[in-house]
Amino acid sequence: MTRQLILIRHAKSDWSTPVRGDHSRPLNDRGRRSARAVGRWLAERGHVPAEVLCSDAARTAETWALLSEALPEAAEIRFLAALYHAGAETMLATLRGATAASVAMIGHNPGIADFAERIVAAAPDHPRFLDYPTCATTVIRFETAGWGAVEWGRGEVRDFIVPRDLTD
């Protein structure tokens, strides 16, 4: 059976807004535009998740809220403290607990860049894939009976985008 992972780094956050710690930092205007643009891109390409595994930080939640405005249907979303600044191993363990055939995971660097590089068989031919800038999004396909069987280096990149490819 085919499984699809949509791996999204949160959009650009606002360092100028006074908040109580990193966890509460919102997006800035550029980040909001980027999230909406990536949402439209996902919708146009038919990459629609049924389940979302999202860090519980403010900027990841806001990224999903804006991105999902363009999607044709609502997804089941789980905000997970374990994904806040998670490393690649934690991200893989979290993904293995997913249940839908199409899953979005929203997280943070440096863990998400490491995870993206390790989970795919071959990186896409894009100069920004390895550093995974804000709101970078990869659509990865797996041929597996279930998420519990996903292993490193088995995903096939179907699509990759960074906001600069979509906006000025």
DRENDREN-793929 format. One record per atom (N, C-alpha, C): residue in three letters; x, y, z. Coordinates in Angstrom, 1 decimal. Example, Ala and Ser with C-alpha at 12.3 -4.5 7.8 and 13.67 -1.06 7.14 Angstrom:
BEGIN
{rec "ala"; {13.2; -5.7; 7.8}},
{rec "ala"; {12.3; -4.5; 7.8}},
{rec "ala"; {13.2; -3.3; 7.8}},
{rec "ser"; {12.8; -2.2; 7.1}},
{rec "ser"; {13.7; -1.1; 7.1}},
{rec "ser"; {12.9; 0.0; 7.9}},
This chain:
BEGIN
{rec "met"; {0.8; -1.2; 0.0}},
{rec "met"; {0.0; 0.0; 0.0}},
{rec "met"; {0.9; 1.2; 0.0}},
{rec "thr"; {0.4; 2.3; -0.7}},
{rec "thr"; {1.2; 3.5; -0.7}},
{rec "thr"; {0.8; 4.4; 0.4}},
{rec "arg"; {1.8; 5.0; 1.1}},
{rec "arg"; {1.7; 6.0; 2.1}},
{rec "arg"; {2.4; 7.3; 1.7}},
{rec "gln"; {1.8; 8.4; 2.1}},
{rec "gln"; {2.4; 9.7; 1.7}},
{rec "gln"; {2.7; 10.5; 2.9}},
{rec "leu"; {3.9; 11.0; 3.0}},
{rec "leu"; {4.3; 11.9; 4.1}},
{rec "leu"; {4.5; 13.3; 3.5}},
{rec "ile"; {3.9; 14.3; 4.1}},
{rec "ile"; {4.1; 15.7; 3.7}},
{rec "ile"; {4.9; 16.3; 4.8}},
{rec "leu"; {6.2; 16.6; 4.6}},
{rec "leu"; {7.1; 17.0; 5.7}},
{rec "leu"; {7.3; 18.5; 5.6}},
{rec "ile"; {6.8; 19.3; 6.6}},
{rec "ile"; {6.8; 20.7; 6.5}},
{rec "ile"; {7.6; 21.3; 7.7}},
{rec "arg"; {8.5; 22.2; 7.4}},
{rec "arg"; {9.1; 23.0; 8.5}},
{rec "arg"; {8.2; 24.2; 8.7}},
{rec "his"; {8.1; 24.6; 9.9}},
{rec "his"; {7.3; 25.8; 10.2}},
{rec "his"; {7.7; 27.0; 9.4}},
{rec "ala"; {6.8; 27.9; 9.1}},
{rec "ala"; {7.1; 29.1; 8.4}},
{rec "ala"; {7.9; 30.1; 9.2}},
{rec "lys"; {8.4; 31.2; 8.6}},
{rec "lys"; {9.3; 32.2; 9.3}},
{rec "lys"; {8.6; 32.8; 10.5}},
{rec "ser"; {9.3; 32.7; 11.6}},
{rec "ser"; {8.7; 33.2; 12.9}},
{rec "ser"; {9.2; 34.7; 13.1}},
{rec "asp"; {8.5; 35.3; 14.1}},
{rec "asp"; {8.7; 36.7; 14.4}},
{rec "asp"; {9.5; 36.8; 15.7}},
{rec "trp"; {10.7; 37.3; 15.5}},
{rec "trp"; {11.6; 37.5; 16.6}},
{rec "trp"; {11.4; 38.8; 17.3}},
{rec "ser"; {10.6; 39.7; 16.6}},
{rec "ser"; {10.5; 41.1; 17.2}},
{rec "ser"; {9.3; 41.2; 18.2}},
{rec "thr"; {8.4; 40.2; 18.2}},
{rec "thr"; {7.3; 40.2; 19.1}},
{rec "thr"; {7.7; 39.7; 20.4}},
{rec "pro"; {7.4; 40.5; 21.5}},
{rec "pro"; {7.8; 40.0; 22.8}},
{rec "pro"; {6.8; 38.9; 23.3}},
{rec "val"; {7.4; 37.7; 23.5}},
{rec "val"; {6.6; 36.6; 23.9}},
{rec "val"; {7.4; 35.9; 25.1}},
{rec "arg"; {6.7; 35.0; 25.7}},
{rec "arg"; {7.3; 34.2; 26.8}},
{rec "arg"; {8.0; 33.0; 26.3}},
{rec "gly"; {9.2; 33.2; 25.8}},
{rec "gly"; {10.0; 32.0; 25.3}},
{rec "gly"; {9.8; 31.6; 23.9}},
{rec "asp"; {10.7; 30.8; 23.4}},
{rec "asp"; {10.7; 30.3; 22.1}},
{rec "asp"; {9.4; 29.6; 21.7}},
{rec "his"; {8.9; 28.8; 22.6}},
{rec "his"; {7.7; 28.0; 22.3}},
{rec "his"; {6.5; 28.8; 21.8}},
{rec "ser"; {6.4; 30.1; 22.3}},
{rec "ser"; {5.2; 30.9; 22.1}},
{rec "ser"; {5.4; 31.9; 20.9}},
{rec "arg"; {6.6; 31.8; 20.2}},
{rec "arg"; {6.8; 32.8; 19.1}},
{rec "arg"; {5.9; 32.6; 17.9}},
{rec "pro"; {5.2; 33.6; 17.5}},
{rec "pro"; {4.3; 33.5; 16.3}},
{rec "pro"; {5.1; 33.7; 15.0}},
{rec "leu"; {4.3; 33.6; 13.9}},
{rec "leu"; {4.9; 33.8; 12.6}},
{rec "leu"; {5.0; 35.3; 12.3}},
{rec "asn"; {5.9; 35.7; 11.4}},
{rec "asn"; {6.0; 37.1; 11.0}},
{rec "asn"; {5.1; 37.2; 9.7}},
{rec "asp"; {5.0; 38.4; 9.1}},
{rec "asp"; {4.2; 38.6; 7.9}},
{rec "asp"; {4.7; 37.7; 6.7}},
{rec "arg"; {6.0; 37.6; 6.5}},
{rec "arg"; {6.6; 36.8; 5.5}},
{rec "arg"; {6.2; 35.3; 5.7}},
{rec "gly"; {6.3; 34.9; 6.9}},
{rec "gly"; {5.9; 33.5; 7.3}},
{rec "gly"; {4.5; 33.2; 7.0}},
{rec "arg"; {3.6; 34.2; 7.3}},
{rec "arg"; {2.2; 34.0; 7.0}},
{rec "arg"; {1.9; 33.9; 5.5}},
{rec "arg"; {2.6; 34.7; 4.7}},
{rec "arg"; {2.5; 34.6; 3.2}},
{rec "arg"; {3.0; 33.3; 2.7}},
{rec "ser"; {4.1; 32.9; 3.3}},
{rec "ser"; {4.7; 31.6; 2.8}},
{rec "ser"; {3.8; 30.4; 3.1}},
{rec "ala"; {3.2; 30.4; 4.3}},
{rec "ala"; {2.4; 29.3; 4.7}},
{rec "ala"; {1.1; 29.2; 3.8}},
{rec "arg"; {0.6; 30.3; 3.5}},
{rec "arg"; {-0.6; 30.4; 2.6}},
{rec "arg"; {-0.2; 29.9; 1.2}},
{rec "ala"; {1.0; 30.3; 0.7}},
{rec "ala"; {1.5; 29.9; -0.6}},
{rec "ala"; {1.7; 28.4; -0.7}},
{rec "val"; {2.3; 27.9; 0.3}},
{rec "val"; {2.6; 26.4; 0.4}},
{rec "val"; {1.2; 25.7; 0.4}},
{rec "gly"; {0.3; 26.2; 1.2}},
{rec "gly"; {-1.0; 25.6; 1.2}},
{rec "gly"; {-1.7; 25.5; -0.2}},
{rec "arg"; {-1.6; 26.6; -0.9}},
{rec "arg"; {-2.2; 26.6; -2.3}},
{rec "arg"; {-1.4; 25.6; -3.2}},
{rec "trp"; {-0.1; 25.6; -3.0}},
{rec "trp"; {0.7; 24.7; -3.8}},
{rec "trp"; {0.3; 23.2; -3.5}},
{rec "leu"; {0.1; 22.9; -2.3}},
{rec "leu"; {-0.3; 21.5; -1.9}},
{rec "leu"; {-1.6; 21.2; -2.5}},
{rec "ala"; {-2.6; 22.1; -2.4}},
{rec "ala"; {-3.9; 21.9; -2.9}},
{rec "ala"; {-3.9; 21.7; -4.4}},
{rec "glu"; {-3.2; 22.6; -5.1}},
{rec "glu"; {-3.1; 22.5; -6.6}},
{rec "glu"; {-2.5; 21.1; -7.0}},
{rec "arg"; {-1.6; 20.6; -6.3}},
{rec "arg"; {-1.0; 19.3; -6.6}},
{rec "arg"; {-1.7; 18.1; -6.0}},
{rec "gly"; {-2.7; 18.3; -5.3}},
{rec "gly"; {-3.5; 17.2; -4.7}},
{rec "gly"; {-2.8; 16.5; -3.5}},
{rec "his"; {-1.9; 17.2; -2.9}},
{rec "his"; {-1.2; 16.6; -1.7}},
{rec "his"; {-2.0; 17.1; -0.5}},
{rec "val"; {-3.0; 16.3; -0.1}},
{rec "val"; {-3.8; 16.7; 1.0}},
{rec "val"; {-3.7; 15.6; 2.1}},
{rec "pro"; {-3.3; 16.0; 3.3}},
{rec "pro"; {-3.2; 15.0; 4.4}},
{rec "pro"; {-4.5; 14.8; 5.0}},
{rec "ala"; {-4.7; 13.5; 5.5}},
{rec "ala"; {-5.8; 13.2; 6.3}},
{rec "ala"; {-5.5; 13.3; 7.8}},
{rec "glu"; {-4.2; 13.3; 8.1}},
{rec "glu"; {-3.8; 13.3; 9.5}},
{rec "glu"; {-2.6; 14.3; 9.6}},
{rec "val"; {-2.5; 15.1; 10.7}},
{rec "val"; {-1.4; 16.0; 10.8}},
{rec "val"; {-0.8; 15.8; 12.2}},
{rec "leu"; {0.5; 15.6; 12.2}},
{rec "leu"; {1.3; 15.4; 13.4}},
{rec "leu"; {2.1; 16.7; 13.5}},
{rec "cys"; {1.8; 17.6; 14.5}},
{rec "cys"; {2.3; 18.9; 14.6}},
{rec "cys"; {3.0; 19.2; 15.9}},
{rec "ser"; {4.2; 19.8; 15.9}},
{rec "ser"; {4.7; 20.3; 17.1}},
{rec "ser"; {3.7; 21.2; 17.8}},
{rec "asp"; {3.7; 21.3; 19.1}},
{rec "asp"; {2.8; 22.1; 19.8}},
{rec "asp"; {3.2; 23.5; 20.0}},
{rec "ala"; {4.3; 24.0; 19.3}},
{rec "ala"; {4.7; 25.4; 19.4}},
{rec "ala"; {3.7; 26.3; 18.6}},
{rec "ala"; {3.7; 27.5; 19.0}},
{rec "ala"; {2.8; 28.5; 18.4}},
{rec "ala"; {3.0; 28.6; 16.9}},
{rec "arg"; {4.3; 28.7; 16.5}},
{rec "arg"; {4.6; 28.9; 15.1}},
{rec "arg"; {4.3; 27.7; 14.2}},
{rec "thr"; {4.3; 26.5; 14.7}},
{rec "thr"; {3.9; 25.3; 13.9}},
{rec "thr"; {2.4; 25.2; 13.8}},
{rec "ala"; {1.7; 25.5; 14.9}},
{rec "ala"; {0.2; 25.5; 14.9}},
{rec "ala"; {-0.3; 26.6; 13.9}},
{rec "glu"; {0.4; 27.8; 13.9}},
{rec "glu"; {-0.1; 28.9; 13.0}},
{rec "glu"; {0.3; 28.5; 11.6}},
{rec "thr"; {1.4; 27.9; 11.3}},
{rec "thr"; {1.7; 27.4; 10.0}},
{rec "thr"; {0.6; 26.5; 9.5}},
{rec "trp"; {0.2; 25.5; 10.3}},
{rec "trp"; {-0.8; 24.6; 9.8}},
{rec "trp"; {-2.1; 25.3; 9.6}},
{rec "ala"; {-2.5; 26.2; 10.5}},
{rec "ala"; {-3.8; 26.9; 10.4}},
{rec "ala"; {-3.8; 27.7; 9.1}},
{rec "leu"; {-2.8; 28.4; 8.7}},
{rec "leu"; {-2.8; 29.2; 7.5}},
{rec "leu"; {-2.7; 28.3; 6.2}},
{rec "leu"; {-1.8; 27.3; 6.3}},
{rec "leu"; {-1.6; 26.4; 5.2}},
{rec "leu"; {-2.9; 25.6; 4.9}},
{rec "ser"; {-3.6; 25.2; 5.9}},
{rec "ser"; {-4.8; 24.4; 5.7}},
{rec "ser"; {-6.0; 25.2; 5.1}},
{rec "glu"; {-5.9; 26.5; 5.1}},
{rec "glu"; {-7.0; 27.3; 4.6}},
{rec "glu"; {-7.3; 27.0; 3.1}},
{rec "ala"; {-6.2; 26.6; 2.4}},
{rec "ala"; {-6.3; 26.3; 1.0}},
{rec "ala"; {-6.7; 24.8; 0.7}},
{rec "leu"; {-6.7; 24.0; 1.7}},
{rec "leu"; {-6.9; 22.6; 1.4}},
{rec "leu"; {-8.4; 22.3; 1.4}},
{rec "pro"; {-8.8; 21.3; 0.5}},
{rec "pro"; {-10.2; 21.1; 0.3}},
{rec "pro"; {-11.0; 20.4; 1.5}},
{rec "glu"; {-10.2; 19.7; 2.4}},
{rec "glu"; {-10.9; 19.0; 3.4}},
{rec "glu"; {-10.0; 19.1; 4.7}},
{rec "ala"; {-10.7; 19.0; 5.8}},
{rec "ala"; {-10.1; 19.1; 7.1}},
{rec "ala"; {-9.4; 17.8; 7.5}},
{rec "ala"; {-8.2; 17.9; 8.1}},
{rec "ala"; {-7.5; 16.7; 8.6}},
{rec "ala"; {-7.6; 16.6; 10.1}},
{rec "glu"; {-7.4; 15.4; 10.6}},
{rec "glu"; {-7.3; 15.2; 12.0}},
{rec "glu"; {-5.9; 15.7; 12.4}},
{rec "ile"; {-5.9; 16.5; 13.4}},
{rec "ile"; {-4.6; 17.1; 13.8}},
{rec "ile"; {-4.3; 16.8; 15.3}},
{rec "arg"; {-3.0; 16.4; 15.5}},
{rec "arg"; {-2.5; 16.1; 16.8}},
{rec "arg"; {-1.4; 17.1; 17.1}},
{rec "phe"; {-1.5; 17.9; 18.1}},
{rec "phe"; {-0.4; 18.8; 18.5}},
{rec "phe"; {0.4; 18.0; 19.6}},
{rec "leu"; {1.7; 17.8; 19.3}},
{rec "leu"; {2.5; 16.9; 20.1}},
{rec "leu"; {3.8; 17.6; 20.7}},
{rec "ala"; {3.9; 17.6; 22.0}},
{rec "ala"; {5.0; 18.2; 22.6}},
{rec "ala"; {6.3; 17.5; 22.2}},
{rec "ala"; {6.2; 16.2; 21.9}},
{rec "ala"; {7.4; 15.5; 21.5}},
{rec "ala"; {8.0; 16.0; 20.2}},
{rec "leu"; {7.3; 16.7; 19.4}},
{rec "leu"; {7.8; 17.2; 18.1}},
{rec "leu"; {8.4; 18.6; 18.2}},
{rec "tyr"; {8.3; 19.2; 19.4}},
{rec "tyr"; {8.9; 20.5; 19.6}},
{rec "tyr"; {10.4; 20.3; 19.7}},
{rec "his"; {11.1; 20.8; 18.6}},
{rec "his"; {12.6; 20.7; 18.5}},
{rec "his"; {13.0; 19.2; 18.5}},
{rec "ala"; {12.2; 18.3; 18.0}},
{rec "ala"; {12.5; 16.9; 18.0}},
{rec "ala"; {13.7; 16.6; 17.1}},
{rec "gly"; {14.4; 15.6; 17.4}},
{rec "gly"; {15.5; 15.0; 16.6}},
{rec "gly"; {14.9; 14.0; 15.6}},
{rec "ala"; {15.7; 13.6; 14.6}},
{rec "ala"; {15.2; 12.7; 13.6}},
{rec "ala"; {14.6; 11.4; 14.2}},
{rec "glu"; {15.2; 10.8; 15.2}},
{rec "glu"; {14.8; 9.5; 15.7}},
{rec "glu"; {13.4; 9.7; 16.3}},
{rec "thr"; {13.2; 10.8; 17.1}},
{rec "thr"; {11.8; 11.0; 17.7}},
{rec "thr"; {10.8; 11.3; 16.6}},
{rec "met"; {11.2; 11.9; 15.5}},
{rec "met"; {10.2; 12.2; 14.4}},
{rec "met"; {9.8; 10.8; 13.8}},
{rec "leu"; {10.8; 10.0; 13.6}},
{rec "leu"; {10.5; 8.7; 13.0}},
{rec "leu"; {9.6; 7.9; 13.9}},
{rec "ala"; {9.9; 7.8; 15.2}},
{rec "ala"; {9.0; 7.1; 16.1}},
{rec "ala"; {7.6; 7.7; 16.1}},
{rec "thr"; {7.5; 9.0; 16.0}},
{rec "thr"; {6.2; 9.6; 16.0}},
{rec "thr"; {5.4; 9.2; 14.7}},
{rec "leu"; {6.1; 9.3; 13.6}},
{rec "leu"; {5.5; 8.9; 12.3}},
{rec "leu"; {5.0; 7.5; 12.3}},
{rec "arg"; {5.8; 6.6; 13.0}},
{rec "arg"; {5.4; 5.2; 13.0}},
{rec "arg"; {4.1; 5.0; 13.7}},
{rec "gly"; {3.6; 5.9; 14.5}},
{rec "gly"; {2.3; 5.8; 15.2}},
{rec "gly"; {1.1; 6.4; 14.4}},
{rec "ala"; {1.4; 6.9; 13.2}},
{rec "ala"; {0.4; 7.5; 12.4}},
{rec "ala"; {-0.6; 6.4; 11.8}},
{rec "thr"; {-1.8; 6.8; 11.5}},
{rec "thr"; {-2.8; 5.9; 11.0}},
{rec "thr"; {-3.3; 6.1; 9.6}},
{rec "ala"; {-3.3; 7.4; 9.2}},
{rec "ala"; {-3.9; 7.7; 7.9}},
{rec "ala"; {-2.9; 7.4; 6.8}},
{rec "ala"; {-3.4; 7.2; 5.5}},
{rec "ala"; {-2.5; 7.0; 4.4}},
{rec "ala"; {-1.7; 8.2; 4.0}},
{rec "ser"; {-2.3; 9.4; 4.2}},
{rec "ser"; {-1.6; 10.6; 3.9}},
{rec "ser"; {-1.4; 11.4; 5.2}},
{rec "val"; {-0.2; 11.7; 5.6}},
{rec "val"; {0.1; 12.3; 6.8}},
{rec "val"; {1.0; 13.5; 6.6}},
{rec "ala"; {0.7; 14.7; 7.3}},
{rec "ala"; {1.6; 15.8; 7.3}},
{rec "ala"; {2.3; 15.8; 8.7}},
{rec "met"; {3.6; 16.2; 8.7}},
{rec "met"; {4.3; 16.3; 9.9}},
{rec "met"; {5.0; 17.7; 9.9}},
{rec "ile"; {4.7; 18.5; 10.9}},
{rec "ile"; {5.2; 19.9; 11.0}},
{rec "ile"; {6.2; 20.0; 12.2}},
{rec "gly"; {7.4; 20.4; 11.9}},
{rec "gly"; {8.4; 20.5; 12.9}},
{rec "gly"; {9.4; 21.6; 12.7}},
{rec "his"; {10.6; 21.4; 13.3}},
{rec "his"; {11.6; 22.5; 13.5}},
{rec "his"; {13.0; 22.0; 13.0}},
{rec "asn"; {13.8; 22.9; 12.6}},
{rec "asn"; {15.2; 22.5; 12.4}},
{rec "asn"; {16.0; 22.6; 13.7}},
{rec "pro"; {17.1; 21.9; 13.8}},
{rec "pro"; {17.7; 21.1; 12.8}},
{rec "pro"; {17.2; 19.7; 12.6}},
{rec "gly"; {16.3; 19.2; 13.5}},
{rec "gly"; {15.8; 17.9; 13.4}},
{rec "gly"; {15.1; 17.5; 12.1}},
{rec "ile"; {14.3; 18.5; 11.6}},
{rec "ile"; {13.5; 18.1; 10.4}},
{rec "ile"; {14.4; 18.0; 9.2}},
{rec "ala"; {15.5; 18.8; 9.1}},
{rec "ala"; {16.4; 18.7; 8.0}},
{rec "ala"; {17.1; 17.3; 8.0}},
{rec "asp"; {17.5; 16.9; 9.2}},
{rec "asp"; {18.2; 15.6; 9.4}},
{rec "asp"; {17.2; 14.5; 9.0}},
{rec "phe"; {16.0; 14.6; 9.5}},
{rec "phe"; {14.9; 13.6; 9.2}},
{rec "phe"; {14.7; 13.5; 7.7}},
{rec "ala"; {14.5; 14.6; 7.1}},
{rec "ala"; {14.3; 14.6; 5.6}},
{rec "ala"; {15.4; 13.9; 4.9}},
{rec "glu"; {16.6; 14.3; 5.2}},
{rec "glu"; {17.7; 13.7; 4.5}},
{rec "glu"; {17.8; 12.2; 4.7}},
{rec "arg"; {17.5; 11.7; 5.9}},
{rec "arg"; {17.7; 10.3; 6.3}},
{rec "arg"; {16.5; 9.4; 5.8}},
{rec "ile"; {15.3; 10.0; 5.7}},
{rec "ile"; {14.1; 9.2; 5.4}},
{rec "ile"; {14.0; 8.9; 3.9}},
{rec "val"; {14.6; 9.7; 3.0}},
{rec "val"; {14.5; 9.5; 1.6}},
{rec "val"; {15.6; 8.6; 1.0}},
{rec "ala"; {15.3; 7.9; 0.0}},
{rec "ala"; {16.3; 7.1; -0.7}},
{rec "ala"; {17.3; 8.0; -1.5}},
{rec "ala"; {16.8; 9.1; -2.1}},
{rec "ala"; {17.6; 10.1; -2.8}},
{rec "ala"; {17.0; 11.5; -2.6}},
{rec "ala"; {17.9; 12.4; -2.4}},
{rec "ala"; {17.5; 13.8; -2.2}},
{rec "ala"; {17.0; 14.4; -3.5}},
{rec "pro"; {16.1; 15.3; -3.5}},
{rec "pro"; {15.7; 15.9; -4.8}},
{rec "pro"; {16.8; 16.9; -5.3}},
{rec "asp"; {16.8; 17.2; -6.5}},
{rec "asp"; {17.8; 18.0; -7.1}},
{rec "asp"; {17.3; 19.5; -6.9}},
{rec "his"; {17.5; 19.9; -5.6}},
{rec "his"; {17.2; 21.3; -5.2}},
{rec "his"; {18.2; 21.8; -4.3}},
{rec "pro"; {18.8; 23.0; -4.5}},
{rec "pro"; {19.9; 23.4; -3.6}},
{rec "pro"; {19.5; 23.7; -2.2}},
{rec "arg"; {18.2; 23.8; -1.8}},
{rec "arg"; {17.8; 24.1; -0.4}},
{rec "arg"; {17.4; 22.8; 0.3}},
{rec "phe"; {17.3; 21.7; -0.3}},
{rec "phe"; {16.8; 20.5; 0.4}},
{rec "phe"; {17.6; 20.2; 1.7}},
{rec "leu"; {18.9; 20.2; 1.7}},
{rec "leu"; {19.6; 19.7; 2.8}},
{rec "leu"; {19.6; 20.7; 4.0}},
{rec "asp"; {19.4; 22.0; 3.8}},
{rec "asp"; {19.3; 22.9; 4.9}},
{rec "asp"; {17.9; 23.2; 5.3}},
{rec "tyr"; {16.9; 22.8; 4.5}},
{rec "tyr"; {15.5; 22.8; 4.8}},
{rec "tyr"; {15.1; 24.1; 5.5}},
{rec "pro"; {15.0; 25.2; 4.6}},
{rec "pro"; {14.6; 26.5; 5.2}},
{rec "pro"; {13.2; 26.6; 5.6}},
{rec "thr"; {12.8; 27.7; 6.3}},
{rec "thr"; {11.4; 27.8; 6.8}},
{rec "thr"; {10.4; 27.5; 5.7}},
{rec "cys"; {9.4; 26.8; 6.1}},
{rec "cys"; {8.3; 26.4; 5.3}},
{rec "cys"; {8.6; 25.5; 4.1}},
{rec "ala"; {9.9; 25.0; 4.1}},
{rec "ala"; {10.2; 23.9; 3.1}},
{rec "ala"; {9.3; 22.8; 3.3}},
{rec "thr"; {8.9; 22.2; 2.1}},
{rec "thr"; {7.9; 21.1; 2.2}},
{rec "thr"; {8.3; 20.0; 1.2}},
{rec "thr"; {8.4; 18.8; 1.7}},
{rec "thr"; {8.7; 17.6; 0.8}},
{rec "thr"; {7.5; 16.7; 0.9}},
{rec "val"; {7.1; 16.2; -0.2}},
{rec "val"; {6.1; 15.1; -0.3}},
{rec "val"; {6.9; 13.8; -0.7}},
{rec "ile"; {6.7; 12.9; 0.2}},
{rec "ile"; {7.5; 11.6; 0.2}},
{rec "ile"; {6.5; 10.4; 0.1}},
{rec "arg"; {6.8; 9.5; -0.8}},
{rec "arg"; {5.9; 8.3; -0.9}},
{rec "arg"; {6.7; 7.1; -0.4}},
{rec "phe"; {5.9; 6.2; 0.3}},
{rec "phe"; {6.5; 5.0; 0.8}},
{rec "phe"; {5.6; 3.9; 0.3}},
{rec "glu"; {6.2; 2.8; -0.1}},
{rec "glu"; {5.4; 1.5; -0.4}},
{rec "glu"; {5.6; 0.7; 0.8}},
{rec "thr"; {4.5; 0.6; 1.7}},
{rec "thr"; {4.6; -0.1; 2.9}},
{rec "thr"; {3.2; -0.5; 3.4}},
{rec "ala"; {3.1; -1.5; 4.2}},
{rec "ala"; {1.8; -1.9; 4.7}},
{rec "ala"; {1.3; -0.9; 5.7}},
{rec "gly"; {2.2; -0.2; 6.4}},
{rec "gly"; {1.8; 0.7; 7.4}},
{rec "gly"; {2.9; 1.5; 7.9}},
{rec "trp"; {2.7; 2.6; 8.6}},
{rec "trp"; {3.7; 3.5; 9.0}},
{rec "trp"; {4.7; 2.9; 10.0}},
{rec "gly"; {4.2; 1.9; 10.7}},
{rec "gly"; {5.1; 1.2; 11.7}},
{rec "gly"; {6.3; 0.5; 11.0}},
{rec "ala"; {6.2; 0.2; 9.7}},
{rec "ala"; {7.2; -0.5; 9.0}},
{rec "ala"; {8.2; 0.5; 8.3}},
{rec "val"; {8.0; 1.8; 8.4}},
{rec "val"; {8.8; 2.8; 7.6}},
{rec "val"; {10.2; 2.8; 8.2}},
{rec "glu"; {11.2; 2.8; 7.3}},
{rec "glu"; {12.6; 2.7; 7.7}},
{rec "glu"; {13.4; 3.8; 7.0}},
{rec "trp"; {14.5; 4.2; 7.5}},
{rec "trp"; {15.4; 5.2; 6.9}},
{rec "trp"; {15.7; 4.8; 5.5}},
{rec "gly"; {15.8; 5.8; 4.6}},
{rec "gly"; {16.3; 5.6; 3.3}},
{rec "gly"; {15.3; 4.9; 2.3}},
{rec "arg"; {14.0; 4.8; 2.7}},
{rec "arg"; {13.0; 4.1; 1.9}},
{rec "arg"; {12.0; 5.0; 1.2}},
{rec "gly"; {12.0; 6.3; 1.5}},
{rec "gly"; {11.0; 7.2; 0.9}},
{rec "gly"; {11.4; 7.7; -0.5}},
{rec "glu"; {10.5; 7.9; -1.3}},
{rec "glu"; {10.7; 8.4; -2.7}},
{rec "glu"; {10.1; 9.8; -2.7}},
{rec "val"; {11.0; 10.8; -3.0}},
{rec "val"; {10.6; 12.2; -3.1}},
{rec "val"; {9.7; 12.4; -4.3}},
{rec "arg"; {8.5; 12.9; -4.1}},
{rec "arg"; {7.5; 13.1; -5.2}},
{rec "arg"; {7.5; 14.6; -5.5}},
{rec "asp"; {7.8; 15.5; -4.5}},
{rec "asp"; {7.7; 16.9; -4.7}},
{rec "asp"; {8.5; 17.6; -3.6}},
{rec "phe"; {9.1; 18.7; -3.9}},
{rec "phe"; {9.8; 19.5; -2.9}},
{rec "phe"; {9.6; 21.0; -3.3}},
{rec "ile"; {9.4; 21.8; -2.3}},
{rec "ile"; {9.2; 23.3; -2.6}},
{rec "ile"; {9.7; 24.1; -1.4}},
{rec "val"; {10.2; 25.3; -1.7}},
{rec "val"; {10.5; 26.3; -0.7}},
{rec "val"; {9.7; 27.5; -1.0}},
{rec "pro"; {9.3; 28.3; -0.1}},
{rec "pro"; {8.5; 29.5; -0.4}},
{rec "pro"; {9.0; 30.4; -1.5}},
{rec "arg"; {10.3; 30.6; -1.5}},
{rec "arg"; {10.9; 31.5; -2.5}},
{rec "arg"; {10.7; 31.0; -3.9}},
{rec "asp"; {10.4; 29.7; -4.1}},
{rec "asp"; {10.0; 29.2; -5.4}},
{rec "asp"; {8.6; 29.6; -5.8}},
{rec "leu"; {7.8; 30.0; -4.8}},
{rec "leu"; {6.4; 30.3; -5.0}},
{rec "leu"; {6.1; 31.8; -5.0}},
{rec "thr"; {6.9; 32.6; -4.2}},
{rec "thr"; {6.6; 34.0; -4.0}},
{rec "thr"; {7.8; 34.8; -4.2}},
{rec "asp"; {7.6; 36.1; -4.3}},
{rec "asp"; {8.7; 37.0; -4.5}},
{rec "asp"; {9.4; 37.4; -3.2}},
